[in-house]
């Protein structure tokens, strides 16, 4: 049987509606390869997966969907990987429910590279977004592939950080690989596909749905040696990724934040449950016993004595201009001018509601 005919059978198995991953694995365990499954008699198949699944397998007409997937895979840089492929990610084979088929755009070799997941809130604080980008940049510069979910916020910052260091990044998505979501990350997705890899287990055309993203999260955890949560609420899907990583005996890392920030509470919850507290890139590298060394993080521009005093008065929690004027003894106008300069230097973020927050650059 040719490779093309074999791939048609893998697609026929995975594109049969109603035949999920558990049933697919049961069939593969029993018969070995999809071509054997479809050559087996109804009675034998029914004995393994029941009458309904057998009818779906043998009577469903899905040739157009198969042809579409095959045509997609013939385009440059686009690949279909089944469980039997030598390039299939070995780390996913160690998980309880590896996808039977993966759709990949970009570099296949990255799927078996040493990887770290960097995940977090879709609505991070300015400090959280900067932490994600800078940690991902330094970790990628150290030779780790950065894995995330192409979502808004922390995920996008992590991908950008890896790319900015000329490092490697993989995006696991919760839609068909031809349906990039969210649309605002389309340019980032094209860059990832060009320099890294985008991966989906969902058939072409699959739209975004809430149930898809926990499935996507298990692949983020499964593909990585560990998961770093940068910022997250207690309801964040990032905590699902962290829990799945822990269940796989992979490392879980969390960056602590302000006790007043809802975006830090998910990380604090993870830390209480035994996640490794992370303050520096080296904390992650040491825990992973990674031998490459990360370069030093970029230092903040020098501040004059007056600006330094203002930064020290701010601390790291959000505060208003009036609060800062009271703490420093300066006029509101003087504080406003200093804040503008610090914001332009990237040391202070202007938050909604007239508040400001210091952004750590060390």
N, C-alpha and C positions, 0 to 999 in steps of 0.2 A: 504494500500500500504506500502511495506517495505521501510526502509530508503534507501536501495540500489536502488530500483526502482525509488524512488523520486529523488535521486541524478542523475540517468541516464537522467531523464527529464530535470533537471537543465543543465546538460552538453549538451543535445540535443539542448536546446535553445541557449546556449552561443557558441556552436561550429558550428552553421549554418552560413556559409559564407554569408555576405551581411546583416545579422541581427545584427546591432550595439546596443550599450547600450541604445540609445534613444528609439529605437523600442522595445527592450526587456522590458524597464520600462513601455512603453505604454501598452504592452500586459499584464504585471503583474498587472498594475493598473486596467485594464479592467476585468481580469479573476482570479486574485489572485495567482494561483500556476501554474507551467509549465504543470503538468498533466492535468489540466483543459484546458489550451491552446490547447494541442494536442488532446484533446477529443472533441473540438469544431468544428462545421461544417465550411466548406470553406466560405460559404456566410457570416457567422457571423464574421469570422476572417478578411475577406476582408473589411468588414464595418469598422473595427478598424484600420488596417494597410495597406489596399490596396491589389490588386491582386498579384503584384510581390512578396511582402514579404510573402504572404500566400503560394504561390507556393514554395518559398525557404524553408519555415518552414516545409511544409508537404511532399515535394517531394525530399529533399536533403538526400542523403545516407551518414551518418556520424557515423555509428556504430563502425567502426574501431578506429576512433579518440576518441569516448566515452570509448571504452574498454581500450584503451591505458591510458587515464586519470584515469580511475578507478583502473587499475593495479598500476599506479604510486602512487595513494593515499593509497594503501594498504601496502606500505613500511613503516618501522618505522620512525616516526618523520615527515611524509609527510601527508598533509591534504588538503582537498577541503572544502572551506567555502562558502555557498550561503547566500543571503540576509536574509533568514529566520532563519539562525543558531544563537543561543544565543551567540556564541563566536565571531560572526562577529563584527568588530570594530565599536563601537557606534559612535565614532567621524566621521567616514566616512558616516554613515547614516545621519548625519547632513549636508552633502554636497549636491550640486544639482545633481551630477551624480555619485553616488557610484557604483562600479563595481558589476555586478550581481553575479560573482563568483570570488573567490580568491584562488590562489595556494600558499600554505604556507609550508616552511620547517623550523622546529624548534618549538619554544615555542608559543603556541596559547595564553597563558595568557598575554604575553607582548602586544598583539594587543589592549588591553583595559587598558594599564597602562598610567600614565602621561608621555607625550613624548615631546621632543623638537627636531626640525629639525636643523641640522648643515650642511650647504652647501656652495659651493663656486667653485673657479676656478679649472679646471683640470691641470693647469700649475701655481701653486702658487709660491710665493717667499719662501725662507726658513723660513722667519718669519711667513708667512701666514700658512704654514704647521704646524709649531710648535704651533701657536695660536690655530689652529683647534684641534690638538691633546690634548693640555693642557686644553683648555676650555671644550672639550668633556669629558675628564677624570674627571675634577672637578665637572661638572654638573651631570655626571653619579654617582659619589661618593655621590652627594647630593640626589640621588634617582630618577632622571629623566632618562627615556629611550631615548637614542640618536638615532634619525632617520636620514638616509641619503640615497644616491643613488648608493653606491658601485662603483662610478666612480673613475678614477685616481685623485690624488691631494687631495683637501680638503675633499671630501667625504671619501676616504680611511683613511685619517688621523683622521677624526672624529670617524669612526668605531674603529680604533686601540686605540684611546684614551679611549673610553668607555670600551673596553675589558681590557685595561691595569689597569683600576681601579676596575676590577671584577664587572663592571656594566653591564647594559643591552643595547643592540643595535638592531635596525631593519633596514634591507636593502630593499628598494623598487627598483625593477629592471625593465628595459624596454625591456626585452626579455622573452621568455618562461623560466620557472624556471629550466629547464634542460639545458639551454644554457647560462651559466655564461659569462658575458662580463663586462670588458675586461678580457682576459685570464690571464693577469699578476696578477689579484686580486683573482685568484682561491683559493690559500691557505687561504687568508683572508675570502673568502666566506665560506669555509668549517668551519672555526672557528666560524663565525657568526651563521651558521646553527646549530652548536653544542651547542653554549652558548646563542644565541639570536634567531632571526628569519629572514628569507628571504621571501619576498612576491612579487607575480606578479599577474596581472590580465590577462596576455596574455596566450593563449593556448600553450601547450607543443610544442617545436620545433620552436617557433617564433624567427626569427633571429633579430639582432639589426637593427633598421631602424630609421632614423631621426625623423619621425612622432611619434614614440613610446615614446620618452623621455619627451616631454611636458605632455603627458598623465600620465607618471610615476611621473612627478613633482607635478601634482595636488594631487596625493595620499600622497606624502611626506608632502605637506602643510596640507592636510585634516586630516592626522593621528596625527598631532602635535598641541600642545597648542600655539606654536610660532615657528618662523623660524629665525635662526641666520645666517646671511651671513658673512663669514669671509673675503674672498677676491673675487672680481669678476670684470671683465671688463664690459663695458656698453652693450656688446652683449651677456653676459653670460646667460645660461639657469637658473642660480640661481636667476636671477632677475624675471624670470617667476614664480618660486616657491614663491618668496617674494610677487609678485603681487597677486597670487592666495591666499596666506595666508591672505593678507589684505582684499581681497574680501570676505573671510570667517569670517572677524572680528577677526582674530587671530593676535597675536603680531608679529611685524617684528623688528628684531634687526640687527644692522650692526656695524662692527668694523672699525673705520677709519684707514687710512694709509697715506703713503707719497703722497703729491700732485704731485710728479714726477712719480709715479708708475701707469701704466695702470691698474694693478691688483687692485688698490684701487678706481678707478673711479666709478665702479658700486656701491660700498658701499657708496661713497660720494653722488651719485645720489639718493640712497635710503634715506640717511639722509636728503637731501634737501626736499624729498617728505614726510618726517614725521616719518621715522624709528627711533627707539630708539638707541641712541649712546651708545655703550658698550665699557667700558675700563676694567672692572673686571667681574668675574663670579657673584659676588654679585649683579651687575647691572641687570643681567638677572633674578636671583632668586627674587629680590625685585619686579621687574615688574610683574612677574608671581604670586607674593604673595605665594611663595613656602616656607614652614616652615622649611624644612630640611636645615642644614647648610653645606656648602661645606668646605672641609679642605683647609688649606693654600696651595698656589701654591709653588712648589719646588723652593728654592732660588738658585741663581747662585753661583758657587764656588767663594771664595774670590779672588779678583785680587790684585796684588801688586800695589804700588802707580804709577809706570811707566805705567803698563798696563791699570790702571784705567784712567790715563790721555789720553792714546790712544783711549780708548772707548769714552771718553767725546769728543775728537776731531772728532771722526767718526760721531757722531750724529746717526741718524737712516736711512739715505739715503745711497745708494751705493756710494762708492768712490774708487779711485785707490790708489795703494801703493804710487805713486809719490805725490798724493794730501795729503796723510797722513804724508809723510815725510816733506812736506812743512809746514803743519799745526803744526806739533809737534817740528820741528827743529832737528829731529833725522835723522840719515843716513837711506837710503833705506834698507840696510842690517839689521840694528837694528829693523826697523819696520817689516821687513819680518819675523824675528825670533819671535817677539812678536805676530804677527798675527797667526803664526803657533800654538803657545801655546794657544791663545784665541780660535782658531778654534777647537783644541783638547778638550778644556773645554766646547765647545758647546755655546760659547758666540759670535762667529763671523762665518759668512758663506762665503765661497769662491764662488763667482758668475762667470758665463761665462764672458769673455772679460777682465779678470784681475782685476775685481772689488771685493770689500768686503762689507759686510753689518753686522751691529751689530744686534744681535738677543736678543730681550728683554726677560728676564726670570722672570720678576716680575709681 
